[in-house]
Amino acid sequence: MKQEKAVVVFSGGQDSTTCLFWALKTFGEVEVVTFDYQQRHKLEIECARQIATELGVKQTVLDMSLLNQLAPNALTRNEIAIEQQAGELPSTFVDGRNLLFLSFAAIYAKQSGARHLITGVCETDFSGYPDCRDAFVKSLQVTLNLAMDYPFVIHTPLMWLDKAETWKMADDLGAFDYIREKTLTCYNGIIGDGCGECPACKLRAAGLQTYLRERQEAMG
Ligand code: ZN
């Protein structure tokens, strides 16, 4: 696919940055789109901009503030706590977020002559968001192709990986240190290893520890 052009849905977090490195290795030309939906931390967009600049990738920031207007949630409102009740989706879930992000990214991609879309969604060890599931992504690919009469392919390199395997993928791509130090996953807006307290930091740290242990054992 070295002849082809791809667009990565890019937030500056661990997952989408790993996807960006994967795309840079896989495709001849890569751009990123970043969505501004009035995240709690403007820093998230700053962080994404910094990474795109450092990697020499064209970034387009799209205004998605309507998402916050439609569905207030813990990622956009400080007064909503980040929490998860048993058997329920966490308060960080935003209805339709990936549906909208991928649809807008597809419109952008078609305009810029790209047919490959890459998203870091993952079914394996996140919180059961319905629009992160493989069946949804496959369904949306069909819908986008029909909607725009254009042969989009949606790639989900992380779909079946757990967090430890995502760290391994970063390492295999030669990007382990970069992703560990430069990406922002933390809900409290702290780059790199983060605050250590929020659910995103705990998930990231647990995966990292598992991967580091496995790497250590593999090296004997
Ligand atoms: Zn944190």
Residues whose N, C-alpha, C, O or C-beta is under 5 A from the ligand:
A	BS01	ZN	C186 Y187 N188 G194 C195 G196 E197 C198 C201
